[in-house]
Amino acid sequence: MCDTRQPVDPNFPMTFEELKAYLRVSKYTLQDYLAEGLGMQAGFKIGKEWRFMPLDVIEWLKDRHRKNYKVKQNILSHNELQNIARRALKAQK
């Protein structure tokens, strides 16, 4: 697959459509990102239009990935929880 994205000037804000094309996501995914806090960290509005600073978007995505990774690392499977409960019950006997 050929990368058709244009180079991005990190000091020039991107529009909603430019960011959507650059990240290769749907408008719905980008709207979900806004609901998750992308606008607060990396975006601002000019009138009714969103603008996003590319470097801030990249940093937000990295933070989001790190948080999701940590959550996945801290989730115990159902079997792991059952094993912990069994060991705790055996220890009480």
C-alpha positions as CSV (number, residue, x, y, z in Angstrom):
1,M,0.0,0.0,0.0
2,C,1.4,3.4,-1.0
3,D,1.5,6.2,1.6
4,T,-0.2,9.1,-0.1
5,R,-0.2,11.4,3.0
6,Q,1.5,14.8,2.5
7,P,4.2,15.9,4.9
8,V,2.9,17.7,7.9
9,D,4.3,21.0,9.3
10,P,4.3,20.3,13.0
11,N,3.9,24.1,13.7
12,F,0.8,24.5,11.6
13,P,-2.6,23.4,12.9
14,M,-4.5,20.8,10.9
15,T,-8.3,20.8,10.3
16,F,-10.6,18.0,11.3
17,E,-10.6,16.7,7.7
18,E,-6.8,16.9,7.4
19,L,-6.3,15.1,10.7
20,K,-8.8,12.4,9.7
21,A,-7.0,11.8,6.5
22,Y,-3.5,11.9,8.1
23,L,-4.5,9.4,10.8
24,R,-6.5,7.3,8.3
25,V,-9.5,7.1,10.6
26,S,-13.2,7.6,10.1
27,K,-14.9,10.8,11.2
28,Y,-16.6,8.7,13.9
29,T,-13.3,7.5,15.3
30,L,-12.0,11.0,15.3
31,Q,-15.2,12.2,17.1
32,D,-14.6,9.4,19.6
33,Y,-11.0,10.7,20.2
34,L,-12.5,14.2,20.8
35,A,-14.9,12.7,23.4
36,E,-11.9,10.9,25.0
37,G,-10.0,14.2,25.4
38,L,-8.1,14.8,22.2
39,G,-9.6,18.3,21.9
40,M,-8.6,19.3,25.4
41,Q,-5.0,18.3,24.9
42,A,-4.2,18.8,21.2
43,G,-7.0,20.9,19.8
44,F,-8.7,24.2,19.8
45,K,-11.6,25.8,18.0
46,I,-11.6,28.8,15.7
47,G,-15.2,29.7,15.5
48,K,-17.0,26.3,15.0
49,E,-14.0,24.6,13.4
50,W,-11.5,22.4,15.2
51,R,-7.8,22.8,14.7
52,F,-5.2,20.3,15.9
53,M,-1.4,20.7,16.5
54,P,0.2,17.7,14.9
55,L,2.9,17.2,17.7
56,D,0.2,17.4,20.4
57,V,-1.9,14.9,18.6
58,I,1.0,12.4,18.4
59,E,1.7,12.9,22.1
60,W,-2.0,12.4,23.0
61,L,-2.0,9.1,20.9
62,K,1.1,7.9,22.7
63,D,-0.4,8.7,26.1
64,R,-3.6,6.9,25.1
65,H,-1.7,3.9,24.0
66,R,0.3,3.8,27.2
67,K,-2.8,4.0,29.4
68,N,-4.6,1.3,27.4
69,Y,-1.5,-0.9,27.7
70,K,-1.4,-0.4,31.4
71,V,-5.1,-1.2,31.8
72,K,-4.6,-4.4,29.8
73,Q,-1.6,-5.4,31.9
74,N,-3.6,-5.0,35.1
75,I,-6.7,-7.0,34.1
76,L,-6.8,-10.5,35.5
77,S,-8.6,-13.2,33.5
78,H,-11.6,-15.0,34.9
79,N,-9.4,-18.1,35.4
80,E,-6.7,-16.2,37.2
81,L,-9.3,-14.7,39.6
82,Q,-10.7,-18.2,40.3
83,N,-7.2,-19.5,41.0
84,I,-6.6,-16.7,43.4
85,A,-9.9,-17.3,45.2
86,R,-9.2,-21.1,45.5
87,R,-5.7,-20.4,47.0
88,A,-7.2,-17.9,49.4
89,L,-9.8,-20.5,50.5
90,K,-7.2,-23.2,50.9
91,A,-5.1,-20.9,53.0
92,Q,-8.0,-20.1,55.4
93,K,-8.6,-23.9,56.1
